[in-house]
Amino acid sequence: FTMAITALGRSNLCQQALSLLQCMVDFGPSPNVFHFNAAISACESVGYWEGALMLLSQMVTLGIPSDVISYNSAISACRWHQQWQTALELLWQMAALGIMPNVVSYGAAIDVCARAGQWE
């Protein structure tokens, strides 16, 4: 399923990727962090930042721990619509959850801020 969700995301078929993930949630097999990360990346590929945030929230609801990849993809999804405040909130949320931001995390957040003209 991870490969199918990834392939849909790479084809900019985000909604189909989300539908496949939702089918897994509803009917099985139970999704894991890899399935969710693939779906968040699908959201990133089309700039669907709201979908990325929804998936992070759903992971919490389902008891699936997120990781640095989950957050990096969600932060990157924010760049399309210059959601710099959301990107920074995600960065802070990572630290609060004990997920150590890495160079990709900071770079993605800086990119979102730069695109939005938020240099300070």
MMTF fields as JSON, N, C-alpha, C and O atoms, coordinates in Angstrom:
{
  "mmtfVersion": "1.0.0",
  "mmtfProducer": "UNKNOWN",
  "numBonds": 479,
  "numAtoms": 480,
  "numGroups": 120,
  "numChains": 1,
  "numModels": 1,
  "chainsPerModel": [1],
  "groupsPerChain": [120],
  "chainIdList": ["A"],
  "bondAtomList": [4, 2, 8, 6, 12, 10, 16, 14, 20, 18, 24, 22, 28, 26, 32, 30, 36, 34, 40, 38, 44, 42, 48, 46, 52, 50, 56, 54, 60, 58, 64, 62, 68, 66, 72, 70, 76, 74, 80, 78, 84, 82, 88, 86, 92, 90, 96, 94, 100, 98, 104, 102, 108, 106, 112, 110, 116, 114, 120, 118, 124, 122, 128, 126, 132, 130, 136, 134, 140, 138, 144, 142, 148, 146, 152, 150, 156, 154, 160, 158, 164, 162, 168, 166, 172, 170, 176, 174, 180, 178, 184, 182, 188, 186, 192, 190, 196, 194, 200, 198, 204, 202, 208, 206, 212, 210, 216, 214, 220, 218, 224, 222, 228, 226, 232, 230, 236, 234, 240, 238, 244, 242, 248, 246, 252, 250, 256, 254, 260, 258, 264, 262, 268, 266, 272, 270, 276, 274, 280, 278, 284, 282, 288, 286, 292, 290, 296, 294, 300, 298, 304, 302, 308, 306, 312, 310, 316, 314, 320, 318, 324, 322, 328, 326, 332, 330, 336, 334, 340, 338, 344, 342, 348, 346, 352, 350, 356, 354, 360, 358, 364, 362, 368, 366, 372, 370, 376, 374, 380, 378, 384, 382, 388, 386, 392, 390, 396, 394, 400, 398, 404, 402, 408, 406, 412, 410, 416, 414, 420, 418, 424, 422, 428, 426, 432, 430, 436, 434, 440, 438, 444, 442, 448, 446, 452, 450, 456, 454, 460, 458, 464, 462, 468, 466, 472, 470, 476, 474],
  "bondOrderList": [1, 1, 1, 1, 1, 1, 1, 1, 1, 1, 1, 1, 1, 1, 1, 1, 1, 1, 1, 1, 1, 1, 1, 1, 1, 1, 1, 1, 1, 1, 1, 1, 1, 1, 1, 1, 1, 1, 1, 1, 1, 1, 1, 1, 1, 1, 1, 1, 1, 1, 1, 1, 1, 1, 1, 1, 1, 1, 1, 1, 1, 1, 1, 1, 1, 1, 1, 1, 1, 1, 1, 1, 1, 1, 1, 1, 1, 1, 1, 1, 1, 1, 1, 1, 1, 1, 1, 1, 1, 1, 1, 1, 1, 1, 1, 1, 1, 1, 1, 1, 1, 1, 1, 1, 1, 1, 1, 1, 1, 1, 1, 1, 1, 1, 1, 1, 1, 1, 1],
  "groupList": [{"groupName": "PHE", "atomNameList": ["N", "CA", "C", "O"], "elementList": ["N", "C", "C", "O"], "formalChargeList": [0, 0, 0, 0], "bondAtomList": [1, 0, 2, 1, 3, 2], "bondOrderList": [1, 1, 2], "singleLetterCode": "F", "chemCompType": "L-PEPTIDE LINKING"}, {"groupName": "THR", "atomNameList": ["N", "CA", "C", "O"], "elementList": ["N", "C", "C", "O"], "formalChargeList": [0, 0, 0, 0], "bondAtomList": [1, 0, 2, 1, 3, 2], "bondOrderList": [1, 1, 2], "singleLetterCode": "T", "chemCompType": "L-PEPTIDE LINKING"}, {"groupName": "MET", "atomNameList": ["N", "CA", "C", "O"], "elementList": ["N", "C", "C", "O"], "formalChargeList": [0, 0, 0, 0], "bondAtomList": [1, 0, 2, 1, 3, 2], "bondOrderList": [1, 1, 2], "singleLetterCode": "M", "chemCompType": "L-PEPTIDE LINKING"}, {"groupName": "ALA", "atomNameList": ["N", "CA", "C", "O"], "elementList": ["N", "C", "C", "O"], "formalChargeList": [0, 0, 0, 0], "bondAtomList": [1, 0, 2, 1, 3, 2], "bondOrderList": [1, 1, 2], "singleLetterCode": "A", "chemCompType": "L-PEPTIDE LINKING"}, {"groupName": "ILE", "atomNameList": ["N", "CA", "C", "O"], "elementList": ["N", "C", "C", "O"], "formalChargeList": [0, 0, 0, 0], "bondAtomList": [1, 0, 2, 1, 3, 2], "bondOrderList": [1, 1, 2], "singleLetterCode": "I", "chemCompType": "L-PEPTIDE LINKING"}, {"groupName": "LEU", "atomNameList": ["N", "CA", "C", "O"], "elementList": ["N", "C", "C", "O"], "formalChargeList": [0, 0, 0, 0], "bondAtomList": [1, 0, 2, 1, 3, 2], "bondOrderList": [1, 1, 2], "singleLetterCode": "L", "chemCompType": "L-PEPTIDE LINKING"}, {"groupName": "GLY", "atomNameList": ["N", "CA", "C", "O"], "elementList": ["N", "C", "C", "O"], "formalChargeList": [0, 0, 0, 0], "bondAtomList": [1, 0, 2, 1, 3, 2], "bondOrderList": [1, 1, 2], "singleLetterCode": "G", "chemCompType": "PEPTIDE LINKING"}, {"groupName": "ARG", "atomNameList": ["N", "CA", "C", "O"], "elementList": ["N", "C", "C", "O"], "formalChargeList": [0, 0, 0, 0], "bondAtomList": [1, 0, 2, 1, 3, 2], "bondOrderList": [1, 1, 2], "singleLetterCode": "R", "chemCompType": "L-PEPTIDE LINKING"}, {"groupName": "SER", "atomNameList": ["N", "CA", "C", "O"], "elementList": ["N", "C", "C", "O"], "formalChargeList": [0, 0, 0, 0], "bondAtomList": [1, 0, 2, 1, 3, 2], "bondOrderList": [1, 1, 2], "singleLetterCode": "S", "chemCompType": "L-PEPTIDE LINKING"}, {"groupName": "ASN", "atomNameList": ["N", "CA", "C", "O"], "elementList": ["N", "C", "C", "O"], "formalChargeList": [0, 0, 0, 0], "bondAtomList": [1, 0, 2, 1, 3, 2], "bondOrderList": [1, 1, 2], "singleLetterCode": "N", "chemCompType": "L-PEPTIDE LINKING"}, {"groupName": "CYS", "atomNameList": ["N", "CA", "C", "O"], "elementList": ["N", "C", "C", "O"], "formalChargeList": [0, 0, 0, 0], "bondAtomList": [1, 0, 2, 1, 3, 2], "bondOrderList": [1, 1, 2], "singleLetterCode": "C", "chemCompType": "L-PEPTIDE LINKING"}, {"groupName": "GLN", "atomNameList": ["N", "CA", "C", "O"], "elementList": ["N", "C", "C", "O"], "formalChargeList": [0, 0, 0, 0], "bondAtomList": [1, 0, 2, 1, 3, 2], "bondOrderList": [1, 1, 2], "singleLetterCode": "Q", "chemCompType": "L-PEPTIDE LINKING"}, {"groupName": "VAL", "atomNameList": ["N", "CA", "C", "O"], "elementList": ["N", "C", "C", "O"], "formalChargeList": [0, 0, 0, 0], "bondAtomList": [1, 0, 2, 1, 3, 2], "bondOrderList": [1, 1, 2], "singleLetterCode": "V", "chemCompType": "L-PEPTIDE LINKING"}, {"groupName": "ASP", "atomNameList": ["N", "CA", "C", "O"], "elementList": ["N", "C", "C", "O"], "formalChargeList": [0, 0, 0, 0], "bondAtomList": [1, 0, 2, 1, 3, 2], "bondOrderList": [1, 1, 2], "singleLetterCode": "D", "chemCompType": "L-PEPTIDE LINKING"}, {"groupName": "PRO", "atomNameList": ["N", "CA", "C", "O"], "elementList": ["N", "C", "C", "O"], "formalChargeList": [0, 0, 0, 0], "bondAtomList": [1, 0, 2, 1, 3, 2], "bondOrderList": [1, 1, 2], "singleLetterCode": "P", "chemCompType": "L-PEPTIDE LINKING"}, {"groupName": "HIS", "atomNameList": ["N", "CA", "C", "O"], "elementList": ["N", "C", "C", "O"], "formalChargeList": [0, 0, 0, 0], "bondAtomList": [1, 0, 2, 1, 3, 2], "bondOrderList": [1, 1, 2], "singleLetterCode": "H", "chemCompType": "L-PEPTIDE LINKING"}, {"groupName": "GLU", "atomNameList": ["N", "CA", "C", "O"], "elementList": ["N", "C", "C", "O"], "formalChargeList": [0, 0, 0, 0], "bondAtomList": [1, 0, 2, 1, 3, 2], "bondOrderList": [1, 1, 2], "singleLetterCode": "E", "chemCompType": "L-PEPTIDE LINKING"}, {"groupName": "TYR", "atomNameList": ["N", "CA", "C", "O"], "elementList": ["N", "C", "C", "O"], "formalChargeList": [0, 0, 0, 0], "bondAtomList": [1, 0, 2, 1, 3, 2], "bondOrderList": [1, 1, 2], "singleLetterCode": "Y", "chemCompType": "L-PEPTIDE LINKING"}, {"groupName": "TRP", "atomNameList": ["N", "CA", "C", "O"], "elementList": ["N", "C", "C", "O"], "formalChargeList": [0, 0, 0, 0], "bondAtomList": [1, 0, 2, 1, 3, 2], "bondOrderList": [1, 1, 2], "singleLetterCode": "W", "chemCompType": "L-PEPTIDE LINKING"}],
  "groupTypeList": [0, 1, 2, 3, 4, 1, 3, 5, 6, 7, 8, 9, 5, 10, 11, 11, 3, 5, 8, 5, 5, 11, 10, 2, 12, 13, 0, 6, 14, 8, 14, 9, 12, 0, 15, 0, 9, 3, 3, 4, 8, 3, 10, 16, 8, 12, 6, 17, 18, 16, 6, 3, 5, 2, 5, 5, 8, 11, 2, 12, 1, 5, 6, 4, 14, 8, 13, 12, 4, 8, 17, 9, 8, 3, 4, 8, 3, 10, 7, 18, 15, 11, 11, 18, 11, 1, 3, 5, 16, 5, 5, 18, 11, 2, 3, 3, 5, 6, 4, 2, 14, 9, 12, 12, 8, 17, 6, 3, 3, 4, 13, 12, 10, 3, 7, 3, 6, 11, 18, 16],
  "groupIdList": [1, 2, 3, 4, 5, 6, 7, 8, 9, 10, 11, 12, 13, 14, 15, 16, 17, 18, 19, 20, 21, 22, 23, 24, 25, 26, 27, 28, 29, 30, 31, 32, 33, 34, 35, 36, 37, 38, 39, 40, 41, 42, 43, 44, 45, 46, 47, 48, 49, 50, 51, 52, 53, 54, 55, 56, 57, 58, 59, 60, 61, 62, 63, 64, 65, 66, 67, 68, 69, 70, 71, 72, 73, 74, 75, 76, 77, 78, 79, 80, 81, 82, 83, 84, 85, 86, 87, 88, 89, 90, 91, 92, 93, 94, 95, 96, 97, 98, 99, 100, 101, 102, 103, 104, 105, 106, 107, 108, 109, 110, 111, 112, 113, 114, 115, 116, 117, 118, 119, 120],
  "secStructList": [7, 2, 2, 2, 2, 2, 2, 2, 2, 2, 6, 6, 7, 2, 2, 2, 2, 2, 2, 2, 2, 2, 2, 2, 2, 2, 2, 1, 1, 7, 7, 7, 2, 2, 2, 2, 2, 2, 2, 2, 2, 2, 2, 2, 2, 2, 6, 7, 2, 2, 2, 2, 2, 2, 2, 2, 2, 2, 2, 2, 2, 2, 6, 7, 7, 7, 7, 2, 2, 2, 2, 2, 2, 2, 2, 2, 2, 6, 6, 6, 6, 6, 7, 2, 2, 2, 2, 2, 2, 2, 2, 2, 2, 2, 2, 2, 6, 6, 7, 7, 7, 7, 2, 2, 2, 2, 2, 2, 2, 2, 2, 2, 2, 2, 2, 6, 6, 7, 7, 7],
  "xCoordList": [0.809, 0.0, 0.857, 0.48, 2.004, 2.869, 3.299, 3.308, 3.654, 4.1, 2.967, 3.195, 1.759, 0.613, 0.322, 0.081, 0.341, 0.097, 1.193, 0.915, 2.443, 3.566, 3.416, 3.627, 3.053, 2.889, 1.777, 1.913, 0.7, -0.392, 0.079, -0.241, 0.83, 1.356, 2.291, 2.223, 3.15, 4.092, 3.375, 3.904, 2.167, 1.356, 0.407, -0.494, 0.618, -0.236, -1.7, -2.611, -1.907, -3.255, -3.465, -3.692, -3.382, -3.44, -4.748, -4.73, -5.855, -7.149, -7.286, -7.859, -6.769, -6.806, -5.911, -6.254, -4.76, -3.866, -4.554, -4.467, -5.237, -5.954, -7.101, -7.372, -7.77, -8.865, -8.351, -8.975, -7.212, -6.627, -6.255, -6.522, -5.636, -5.289, -6.542, -6.552, -7.598, -8.836, -9.454, -10.028, -9.346, -9.822, -9.055, -9.633, -7.775, -6.97, -7.453, -7.584, -7.715, -8.201, -9.537, -9.756, -10.428, -11.783, -11.847, -12.58, -11.077, -11.241, -10.001, -10.097, -8.832, -7.602, -6.856, -7.402, -5.636, -4.865, -4.61, -4.636, -4.368, -4.16, -2.924, -1.854, -3.078, -1.931, -0.926, -1.25, 0.291, 1.352, 1.963, 1.467, 3.033, 3.662, 4.122, 4.1, 4.532, 5.007, 3.872, 4.058, 2.689, 1.533, 1.132, 0.856, 1.108, 0.743, 1.781, 1.417, 3.051, 4.083, 3.951, 4.149, 3.619, 3.414, 2.228, 2.276, 1.172, -0.003, 0.293, -0.163, 1.055, 1.44, 2.311, 2.173, 3.193, 4.02, 3.162, 3.466, 2.093, 1.162, 0.515, 0.348, 0.153, -0.393, 0.645, 0.329, 1.875, 2.968, 3.125, 3.357, 2.999, 3.239, 2.258, 2.564, 1.083, 0.088, -0.187, -1.062, 0.558, 0.383, -0.861, -1.362, -1.366, -2.574, -2.165, -2.183, -1.793, -1.278, -2.347, -2.031, -3.616, -4.682, -4.802, -5.049, -4.624, -4.67, -3.521, -3.694, -2.341, -1.178, -1.434, -1.113, -2.015, -2.328, -3.389, -3.308, -4.38, -5.428, -4.842, -5.252, -3.894, -3.275, -2.446, -2.462, -1.722, -0.981, -1.937, -1.645, -3.068, -4.071, -4.657, -4.865, -4.916, -5.466, -4.481, -4.889, -3.206, -2.198, -2.3, -2.227, -2.47, -2.617, -3.862, -3.814, -4.972, -6.24, -6.111, -6.667, -5.376, -5.223, -4.083, -3.882, -3.335, -2.222, -1.006, -0.2, -0.873, 0.272, 1.288, 0.999, 2.45, 3.423, 3.975, 4.35, 4.014, 4.593, 6.109, 6.624, 6.806, 8.261, 8.726, 7.908, 10.014, 10.572, 10.143, 9.963, 9.979, 9.549, 8.118, 7.799, 7.256, 5.869, 5.836, 5.138, 6.596, 6.596, 7.31, 6.858, 8.401, 9.102, 8.198, 8.176, 7.464, 6.556, 5.423, 5.037, 4.892, 3.809, 4.307, 3.61, 5.505, 6.077, 6.274, 5.96, 6.784, 7.003, 5.693, 5.653, 4.634, 3.325, 2.849, 2.069, 3.307, 2.899, 3.487, 2.992, 4.524, 5.201, 4.34, 4.447, 3.496, 2.7, 1.804, 1.62, 1.255, 0.318, 0.899, 0.174, 2.217, 2.954, 2.395, 2.255, 2.084, 1.559, 2.709, 2.943, 3.417, 4.625, 4.331, 5.117, 3.22, 2.9, 2.618, 3.038, 1.907, 1.634, 2.925, 3.112, 3.816, 5.097, 5.891, 6.463, 5.923, 6.651, 5.968, 6.64, 4.649, 3.932, 4.272, 4.454, 4.359, 4.733, 6.147, 6.416, 7.038, 8.422, 8.457, 9.156, 7.712, 7.663, 6.972, 7.361, 5.937, 5.215, 6.134, 6.063, 6.982, 7.943, 8.761, 8.864, 9.335, 10.184, 9.388, 9.891, 8.155, 7.319, 7.013, 6.83, 6.957, 6.679, 7.941, 7.871, 9.088, 10.339, 10.856, 11.724, 10.326, 10.797, 11.84, 11.513, 13.063, 14.174, 14.162, 14.366, 13.923, 14.009, 15.424, 16.403, 15.511, 16.816, 17.026, 16.218, 18.073, 18.394, 17.274, 17.023, 16.604, 15.482, 14.327, 13.689, 14.063, 12.981, 13.208, 12.324, 14.411, 14.724, 14.751, 14.265, 15.319, 15.372, 13.983, 13.731, 13.082, 11.712, 10.996, 10.284, 11.183, 10.553, 11.11, 10.362, 12.403, 13.018, 12.488, 12.223, 12.336, 11.821, 10.403, 10.088, 9.562, 8.188, 8.202, 7.492, 9.006, 9.095, 9.618, 9.111, 10.617, 11.196, 10.167, 10.051, 9.429, 8.415, 7.312, 6.705, 7.06, 6.021, 6.574, 5.834, 7.875, 8.485, 8.654, 8.749, 8.691, 8.843, 10.293, 10.643, 11.12, 12.555, 12.977, 14.11, 12.139, 12.555, 12.099, 12.371],
  "yCoordList": [-1.199, 0.0, 1.27, 2.277, 1.22, 2.397, 2.781, 3.962, 1.795, 2.081, 2.667, 3.561, 2.174, 2.691, 4.135, 4.971, 4.439, 5.805, 6.728, 7.842, 6.26, 7.049, 7.317, 8.442, 6.293, 6.447, 7.446, 8.264, 7.376, 8.331, 9.756, 10.695, 9.901, 11.221, 11.765, 12.944, 10.924, 11.362, 11.731, 12.476, 11.203, 11.526, 12.688, 12.969, 13.357, 14.472, 14.062, 14.856, 12.824, 12.312, 12.21, 11.134, 13.351, 13.422, 12.856, 12.07, 13.242, 12.797, 11.271, 10.651, 10.68, 9.224, 8.58, 7.539, 9.197, 8.684, 8.749, 7.813, 9.86, 10.001, 9.005, 8.468, 8.758, 7.773, 6.367, 5.612, 6.026, 4.713, 4.57, 3.537, 5.609, 5.576, 5.436, 4.67, 6.171, 6.093, 4.699, 4.214, 4.056, 2.671, 1.751, 0.838, 1.987, 1.191, 1.409, 0.459, 2.661, 2.972, 2.275, 1.692, 2.337, 1.793, 0.276, -0.358, -0.308, -1.736, -2.589, -3.816, -1.965, -2.708, -2.884, -2.612, -3.329, -3.498, -2.142, -1.094, -2.196, -0.967, -0.225, -0.816, 1.065, 1.833, 2.118, 2.086, 2.395, 2.756, 4.091, 4.754, 4.469, 5.766, 5.873, 6.969, 4.783, 4.829, 5.168, 5.934, 4.588, 4.888, 6.357, 7.046, 6.818, 8.21, 9.16, 10.185, 8.841, 9.705, 9.787, 10.852, 8.678, 8.693, 9.586, 10.311, 9.535, 10.372, 11.848, 12.717, 12.135, 13.526, 14.05, 15.205, 13.222, 13.616, 13.866, 14.748, 13.09, 13.322, 14.692, 15.411, 15.051, 16.394, 17.462, 18.495, 17.202, 18.139, 18.386, 19.519, 17.329, 17.445, 18.378, 18.916, 18.576, 19.468, 20.703, 21.506, 20.853, 22.022, 21.985, 23.03, 20.788, 20.644, 20.595, 19.54, 21.771, 21.849, 21.483, 20.92, 21.8, 21.449, 19.929, 19.415, 19.232, 17.774, 17.192, 16.218, 17.79, 17.328, 17.482, 16.589, 18.624, 18.841, 17.866, 17.362, 17.601, 16.653, 15.259, 14.549, 14.88, 13.561, 13.485, 12.459, 14.548, 14.559, 14.386, 13.653, 15.059, 14.948, 13.539, 12.987, 12.971, 11.617, 10.595, 9.615, 10.823, 9.926, 9.911, 8.854, 11.096, 11.183, 10.419, 9.637, 10.646, 9.99, 8.471, 7.767, 7.974, 6.527, 5.934, 4.719, 6.795, 6.304, 5.915, 5.09, 6.506, 6.228, 7.355, 8.507, 7.049, 8.115, 8.718, 8.003, 10.032, 10.72, 10.78, 10.502, 11.138, 11.244, 12.487, 13.271, 12.66, 13.85, 13.936, 15.038, 12.821, 12.82, 13.324, 14.086, 12.911, 13.383, 14.899, 15.543, 15.462, 16.902, 17.647, 18.717, 17.112, 17.781, 17.91, 18.952, 16.862, 16.905, 17.894, 18.629, 17.909, 18.852, 20.299, 21.168, 20.553, 21.899, 22.291, 23.414, 21.38, 21.666, 21.917, 22.716, 21.251, 21.471, 22.907, 23.42, 23.544, 24.92, 25.946, 27.071, 25.585, 26.569, 27.023, 28.17, 26.149, 26.484, 27.695, 28.524, 27.787, 28.873, 29.83, 30.589, 29.775, 30.681, 30.689, 31.747, 29.531, 29.382, 29.354, 28.347, 30.47, 30.528, 30.344, 29.71, 30.881, 30.73, 29.27, 28.771, 28.593, 27.167, 26.366, 25.461, 26.695, 25.992, 26.138, 25.168, 27.359, 27.572, 26.863, 26.333, 26.85, 26.114, 24.627, 23.994, 24.074, 22.666, 22.418, 21.402, 23.343, 23.226, 23.218, 22.403, 24.116, 24.165, 22.936, 22.43, 22.451, 21.268, 20.04, 19.202, 19.955, 18.847, 18.801, 17.765, 19.939, 20.006, 19.661, 18.97, 20.136, 19.853, 18.361, 17.855, 17.662, 16.224, 15.37, 14.142, 16.035, 15.301, 14.781, 13.909, 15.314, 14.95, 15.99, 17.162, 15.576, 16.49, 17.001, 16.222, 18.314, 18.858, 18.669, 18.703, 18.47, 18.319, 19.426, 20.35, 19.338, 20.377, 20.527, 21.634, 19.449, 19.517, 20.29, 21.106, 20.036, 20.737, 22.238, 23.01, 22.64, 24.064, 24.679, 25.791, 23.954, 24.452, 24.649, 25.642, 23.704, 23.819, 25.002, 25.741, 25.182, 26.308, 27.643, 28.602, 27.693, 28.916, 29.205, 30.356, 28.162, 28.323, 28.9, 29.804, 28.387, 28.892, 30.365, 31.186, 30.682, 32.081, 32.992, 34.098, 32.535, 33.336, 33.592, 34.713, 32.564, 32.715, 33.682, 34.352, 33.747, 34.638, 36.03, 36.908, 36.225, 37.52, 37.798, 38.954, 36.752, 36.879, 36.588, 35.461, 37.609, 37.438, 37.533, 37.174, 37.99, 38.203, 37.092, 37.127],
  "zCoordList": [0.0, 0.0, 0.0, -0.6, 0.672, 0.707, -0.695, -1.044, -1.496, -2.862, -3.694, -4.508, -3.498, -4.253, -3.861, -4.732, -2.574, -2.11, -2.635, -3.079, -2.582, -3.087, -4.578, -5.032, -5.341, -6.792, -7.111, -8.021, -6.372, -6.591, -6.286, -7.015, -5.219, -4.865, -5.929, -6.275, -6.443, -7.486, -8.778, -9.604, -8.942, -10.119, -9.842, -10.632, -8.71, -8.289, -8.124, -8.36, -7.72, -7.463, -5.956, -5.403, -5.329, -3.874, -3.318, -2.37, -3.891, -3.359, -3.439, -2.543, -4.493, -4.606, -3.562, -3.002, -3.297, -2.253, -0.892, -0.098, -0.63, 0.641, 0.737, 1.811, -0.374, -0.381, -0.084, 0.661, -0.672, -0.416, 1.056, 1.669, 1.623, 3.036, 3.892, 4.855, 3.547, 4.323, 4.231, 5.206, 3.083, 2.953, 3.893, 4.483, 4.029, 4.96, 6.391, 7.162, 6.736, 8.088, 8.327, 9.389, 7.342, 7.501, 7.422, 8.18, 6.503, 6.222, 6.453, 6.465, 6.636, 6.84, 5.531, 4.461, 5.606, 6.838, 7.509, 6.864, 8.793, 9.552, 9.037, 8.893, 8.762, 8.274, 9.38, 10.567, 8.963, 9.91, 9.489, 8.578, 10.158, 9.884, 8.433, 7.873, 7.815, 6.437, 5.473, 4.528, 5.722, 4.881, 5.033, 4.051, 6.281, 6.518, 5.928, 5.351, 6.061, 5.485, 3.968, 3.384, 3.336, 1.885, 1.524, 0.531, 2.323, 2.06, 2.328, 1.585, 3.388, 3.66, 2.524, 2.12, 2.011, 0.864, -0.375, -1.179, -0.525, -1.642, -1.494, -2.479, -0.28, -0.02, -0.339, -0.929, 0.054, -0.21, -1.703, -2.126, -2.504, -3.945, -4.639, -5.704, -4.049, -4.66, -3.8, -4.125, -2.708, -1.857, -0.997, -0.583, -0.724, 0.092, 1.56, 2.194, 2.089, 3.452, 4.479, 5.527, 4.185, 5.119, 5.265, 6.356, 4.159, 4.184, 4.979, 5.712, 4.835, 5.604, 7.098, 7.883, 7.492, 8.911, 9.398, 10.519, 8.56, 8.909, 9.139, 10.058, 8.308, 8.465, 9.742, 10.422, 10.078, 11.345, 12.52, 13.466, 12.455, 13.515, 13.568, 14.648, 12.417, 12.361, 12.932, 13.555, 12.721, 13.286, 14.808, 15.433, 15.397, 16.85, 17.289, 18.239, 16.599, 16.934, 16.887, 17.729, 15.896, 15.714, 16.532, 16.534, 17.23, 18.039, 17.222, 17.652, 16.046, 15.189, 15.396, 15.07, 15.924, 16.192, 14.899, 13.97, 14.866, 13.717, 13.897, 14.98, 12.847, 12.921, 12.175, 11.694, 12.083, 11.444, 9.984, 9.466, 9.321, 7.924, 7.815, 6.901, 8.73, 8.741, 8.79, 8.007, 9.72, 9.916, 8.795, 8.387, 8.296, 7.202, 5.976, 5.322, 5.673, 4.522, 4.749, 3.84, 5.968, 6.283, 6.201, 5.677, 6.715, 6.631, 5.166, 4.772, 4.38, 2.958, 2.221, 1.285, 2.629, 1.996, 2.193, 1.39, 3.236, 3.543, 2.582, 2.509, 1.849, 1.007, -0.168, -0.602, -0.683, -1.862, -1.628, -2.519, -0.439, -0.131, 0.906, 1.549, 1.054, 1.935, 3.358, 3.97, 3.866, 5.222, 6.225, 6.894, 6.317, 7.135, 8.613, 9.317, 9.101, 10.524, 10.859, 11.904, 9.971, 10.168, 10.146, 10.96, 9.218, 9.127, 10.422, 10.919, 10.966, 12.227, 13.392, 14.277, 13.396, 14.445, 14.398, 15.438, 13.193, 13.051, 13.559, 14.199, 13.272, 13.742, 15.271, 15.873, 15.888, 17.353, 17.924, 18.977, 17.222, 17.678, 17.689, 18.588, 16.688, 16.636, 17.922, 18.577, 18.263, 19.45, 20.705, 21.592, 20.781, 21.948, 22.078, 23.186, 20.948, 20.959, 21.1, 21.152, 21.16, 21.27, 19.939, 19.901, 18.854, 17.516, 17.136, 16.948, 17.025, 16.791, 15.352, 14.42, 15.157, 13.799, 13.248, 13.993, 11.942, 11.314, 10.276, 10.185, 9.518, 8.544, 7.523, 7.047, 7.182, 6.236, 6.865, 6.201, 8.128, 8.841, 8.815, 8.444, 9.217, 9.261, 7.867, 7.66, 6.921, 5.546, 4.954, 4.271, 5.214, 4.7, 5.337, 4.657, 6.643, 7.335, 6.821, 6.632, 6.6, 6.065, 4.664, 4.319, 3.865, 2.505, 2.528, 1.754, 3.402, 3.505, 3.91, 3.329, 4.898, 5.356, 4.245, 4.057, 3.52, 2.439, 1.339, 0.843, 0.964, -0.085, 0.345, -0.49, 1.646, 2.159, 2.482, 2.924, 2.26, 2.535, 4.023, 4.435, 4.82, 6.268, 6.643, 6.994, 6.565, 6.763, 8.214, 8.533, 9.092, 10.488, 11.399, 12.599]
}
